């Protein structure tokens, strides 16, 4: 029986929710976090019904003080965090840079970069104190390439990619693994958020192909955290078979 604790940000939907389910199935105790308390409570109830020990923390990773308070509030029996999944993140808007909306930029920068930093700064010392741990940052193919309309989102995910490498260097002597996971097209609420609720535009992103789903990425997370102690997956890029790069996608004809 696994006696490890995993903390997952953005666990209320998509990859975060799927990761919680996968890790629960592998016997991890879970700290699940997110902004939507109703969804957190539903997930906690569902996981607890399977026998998983679960603690939910409702806060916004963009709020440094709230993030610090939430992590500091962990009871002693929950402070031995073995795995941190920095999943909270989003894309908002597709305008070219010269037409960009500042609020969109700030939401992405504050969540994807600063939020990841705030959580890691609060959790990493708990790992370092014990001399072991594993941090997984959910990046994106947008952290490897640039594409039209991606500008600031791509910049934030390039930052995640760089931070993953920087963390690995900083923490290698502390016994901490760091894994960067860069998915391509994953059908979650991601595109609905990006297109600000336009469900048709979001659906068009995945038309004519079979994208990844959240469980596909969750399985990679589970694989990474269950490697032997001497093995670390530093960087993983995962895409649907129909996607070769951020811009090269094969779509089946609608008439076929």
C-alpha positions as CSV (number, residue, x, y, z in Angstrom):
1,X,0.0,0.0,0.0
2,X,1.3,3.4,-1.0
3,X,1.7,5.8,2.0
4,X,2.7,8.9,0.0
5,X,1.0,12.3,-0.2
6,X,0.4,14.1,-3.4
7,X,-0.7,17.8,-3.6
8,X,-2.4,18.8,-6.8
9,X,-3.3,22.4,-7.8
10,X,-6.2,23.1,-10.2
11,X,-7.8,19.7,-9.2
12,X,-11.4,20.8,-9.9
13,X,-11.4,19.8,-13.6
14,X,-9.4,18.5,-16.5
15,X,-5.8,17.2,-16.0
16,X,-5.8,18.1,-12.3
17,X,-9.0,16.1,-11.6
18,X,-7.8,13.2,-13.7
19,X,-4.4,13.2,-11.9
20,X,-6.2,13.1,-8.6
21,X,-8.2,10.1,-9.7
22,X,-5.1,8.3,-11.1
23,X,-3.0,8.9,-8.0
24,X,-5.9,7.9,-5.7
25,X,-6.1,4.6,-7.6
26,X,-2.4,4.1,-7.0
27,X,-2.9,4.5,-3.2
28,X,-1.7,8.1,-2.7
29,X,-3.2,10.3,-0.1
30,X,-4.3,13.5,-1.7
31,X,-4.3,17.2,-1.0
32,X,-6.5,18.7,-3.7
33,X,-6.6,22.5,-4.3
34,X,-8.6,24.8,-6.5
35,X,-10.7,28.0,-6.6
36,X,-14.1,26.3,-7.0
37,X,-15.1,25.1,-3.6
38,X,-18.2,23.2,-4.7
39,X,-16.2,21.2,-7.2
40,X,-13.5,20.5,-4.6
41,X,-16.0,19.2,-2.2
42,X,-17.6,16.9,-4.8
43,X,-14.2,15.5,-5.8
44,X,-13.2,15.0,-2.2
45,X,-16.4,13.1,-1.5
46,X,-16.0,11.0,-4.6
47,X,-12.4,10.1,-3.8
48,X,-13.1,9.5,-0.1
49,X,-15.8,7.0,-1.1
50,X,-13.0,4.9,-2.7
51,X,-11.1,4.8,0.6
52,X,-8.6,7.5,-0.3
53,X,-7.5,9.9,2.4
54,X,-8.3,13.4,1.0
55,X,-7.8,17.0,2.2
56,X,-9.1,19.9,0.2
57,X,-7.8,23.4,0.3
58,X,-9.7,26.2,-1.5
59,X,-7.5,29.1,-2.6
60,X,-6.4,30.9,-5.7
61,X,-2.7,30.3,-6.6
62,X,-2.5,33.9,-7.8
63,X,-2.9,35.1,-4.2
64,X,0.5,34.6,-2.6
65,X,-0.7,35.3,0.9
66,X,-3.6,32.9,0.6
67,X,-1.3,30.3,-0.9
68,X,1.1,30.6,1.9
69,X,-1.6,30.4,4.5
70,X,-3.2,27.3,2.9
71,X,0.1,25.4,2.9
72,X,1.0,26.5,6.4
73,X,-2.5,25.3,7.6
74,X,-1.6,21.7,6.7
75,X,-1.9,19.5,9.8
76,X,1.3,17.8,10.8
77,X,0.2,14.5,9.4
78,X,-0.2,16.1,5.9
79,X,3.0,18.1,5.8
80,X,5.1,15.2,4.4
81,X,4.2,16.1,0.8
82,X,6.0,13.6,-1.5
83,X,4.6,14.8,-4.9
84,X,3.6,18.3,-6.0
85,X,1.6,18.5,-9.3
86,X,1.7,22.2,-10.4
87,X,-1.3,21.9,-12.7
88,X,-3.2,25.2,-12.2
89,X,-3.0,27.2,-15.4
90,X,-4.9,28.7,-18.3
91,X,-4.9,30.4,-21.7
92,X,-7.1,33.4,-22.3
93,X,-7.6,35.0,-25.7
94,X,-6.0,34.6,-29.1
95,X,-5.5,38.2,-30.2
96,X,-2.1,39.3,-31.7
97,X,0.1,41.1,-29.3
98,X,-0.6,44.6,-30.5
99,X,-4.3,44.0,-29.8
100,X,-3.9,42.2,-26.6
101,X,-6.1,42.7,-23.6
102,X,-4.1,43.4,-20.4
103,X,-6.4,41.6,-18.1
104,X,-5.9,38.4,-20.2
105,X,-2.2,38.8,-20.0
106,X,-2.2,39.3,-16.2
107,X,-4.5,36.3,-15.6
108,X,-2.1,34.1,-17.5
109,X,1.1,35.5,-16.0
110,X,-0.3,35.5,-12.5
111,X,-1.6,31.9,-12.7
112,X,0.9,30.1,-15.0
113,X,4.1,31.7,-13.7
114,X,3.6,33.4,-10.4
115,X,1.0,30.9,-9.1
116,X,3.4,28.0,-9.8
117,X,6.2,29.9,-8.1
118,X,4.1,30.7,-5.0
119,X,3.0,27.1,-4.6
120,X,6.4,25.7,-5.1
121,X,8.0,28.2,-2.8
122,X,5.6,27.0,0.0
123,X,5.8,23.3,-0.7
124,X,9.4,22.7,-1.7
125,X,10.9,23.4,1.8
126,X,8.6,20.6,3.2
127,X,10.3,18.2,0.7
128,X,13.8,19.5,1.3
129,X,13.4,19.1,5.0
130,X,12.8,15.4,4.4
131,X,15.4,15.0,1.7
132,X,13.1,13.7,-0.9
133,X,10.2,14.7,-3.2
134,X,9.0,15.1,-6.7
135,X,7.7,18.3,-8.4
136,X,5.8,17.9,-11.7
137,X,5.1,21.1,-13.7
138,X,2.3,20.9,-16.3
139,X,3.7,22.9,-19.1
140,X,2.6,22.7,-22.8
141,X,3.9,22.3,-26.3
142,X,3.4,26.1,-26.2
143,X,6.5,26.1,-24.0
144,X,8.5,24.6,-26.8
145,X,7.1,26.4,-29.8
146,X,5.4,29.7,-30.7
147,X,2.2,29.9,-32.8
148,X,-0.1,32.7,-34.0
149,X,-2.3,34.1,-31.3
150,X,-0.2,32.3,-28.6
151,X,2.2,35.2,-27.7
152,X,1.8,35.7,-24.0
153,X,0.5,32.2,-23.3
154,X,3.5,30.8,-25.1
155,X,5.7,33.1,-23.1
156,X,4.3,31.8,-19.8
157,X,4.7,28.2,-20.7
158,X,8.3,28.9,-21.9
159,X,8.8,30.3,-18.4
160,X,7.4,27.0,-16.9
161,X,9.8,25.0,-19.1
162,X,12.7,27.2,-17.9
163,X,11.6,27.0,-14.3
164,X,11.4,23.3,-14.5
165,X,15.0,23.1,-15.6
166,X,16.1,25.7,-13.0
167,X,14.3,23.7,-10.2
168,X,16.0,20.5,-11.3
169,X,19.4,22.2,-11.0
170,X,18.7,23.9,-7.7
171,X,17.2,20.8,-6.1
172,X,19.3,17.9,-7.5
173,X,21.5,17.9,-4.4
174,X,18.5,17.9,-2.2
175,X,17.1,14.6,-3.5
176,X,14.2,16.3,-5.3
177,X,13.0,15.1,-8.7
178,X,11.5,17.7,-11.1
179,X,9.5,16.7,-14.2
180,X,8.3,19.0,-16.9
181,X,5.2,17.6,-18.8
182,X,4.4,19.3,-22.0
183,X,1.1,18.2,-23.6
184,X,-0.2,19.1,-27.0
185,X,-3.9,19.2,-27.8
186,X,-5.9,18.0,-24.7
187,X,-9.7,18.3,-24.8
188,X,-10.7,19.7,-21.5
189,X,-12.3,23.1,-20.5
190,X,-9.0,24.7,-21.7
191,X,-10.3,25.9,-25.0
192,X,-13.6,27.0,-23.6
193,X,-11.7,29.3,-21.2
194,X,-9.4,30.5,-24.0
195,X,-12.3,31.4,-26.2
196,X,-14.1,32.9,-23.2
197,X,-17.1,30.6,-23.2
198,X,-17.5,30.3,-27.0
199,X,-18.1,26.6,-27.1
200,X,-18.3,26.4,-30.9
201,X,-14.9,28.0,-31.3
202,X,-13.5,25.6,-28.6
203,X,-15.0,22.6,-30.4
204,X,-13.4,23.7,-33.7
205,X,-10.0,23.3,-32.1
206,X,-10.4,19.6,-31.9
207,X,-12.5,19.0,-35.0
208,X,-11.4,16.2,-37.4
209,X,-9.0,14.5,-35.0
210,X,-8.8,12.6,-31.8
211,X,-7.1,14.8,-29.2
212,X,-5.7,13.6,-25.9
213,X,-8.0,13.6,-22.9
214,X,-7.1,14.4,-19.4
215,X,-6.6,10.8,-18.4
216,X,-3.8,10.4,-21.0
217,X,-1.8,13.1,-19.3
218,X,-2.7,11.7,-15.9
219,X,-1.3,8.4,-16.8
220,X,2.0,10.1,-17.7
221,X,2.0,11.8,-14.3
222,X,1.4,8.5,-12.6
223,X,4.2,6.8,-14.6
224,X,6.6,9.5,-13.7
225,X,5.9,9.4,-10.0
226,X,6.1,5.6,-9.8
227,X,9.6,5.3,-11.3
228,X,12.4,3.9,-9.0
229,X,14.1,6.4,-6.7
230,X,17.1,6.6,-9.1
231,X,15.0,7.5,-12.2
232,X,13.7,11.0,-13.0
233,X,11.9,11.9,-16.2
234,X,13.1,15.4,-16.7
235,X,11.0,16.4,-19.7
236,X,8.1,14.7,-21.4
237,X,6.3,15.9,-24.5
238,X,3.0,14.1,-25.2
239,X,0.7,14.8,-28.2
240,X,-2.1,13.1,-30.0
241,X,-1.0,10.9,-32.9
242,X,-2.6,13.4,-35.3
243,X,-0.4,16.3,-34.0
244,X,3.2,16.5,-35.0
245,X,3.9,20.0,-33.6
246,X,2.0,23.0,-32.3
247,X,0.9,23.9,-35.8
248,X,1.1,20.7,-37.8
249,X,-2.1,18.8,-37.3
250,X,-3.8,16.2,-39.5
251,X,-7.5,16.6,-39.6
252,X,-9.8,14.0,-41.3
253,X,-12.1,15.4,-43.9
254,X,-15.6,15.9,-42.6
255,X,-16.9,14.1,-45.7
256,X,-15.1,10.9,-44.9
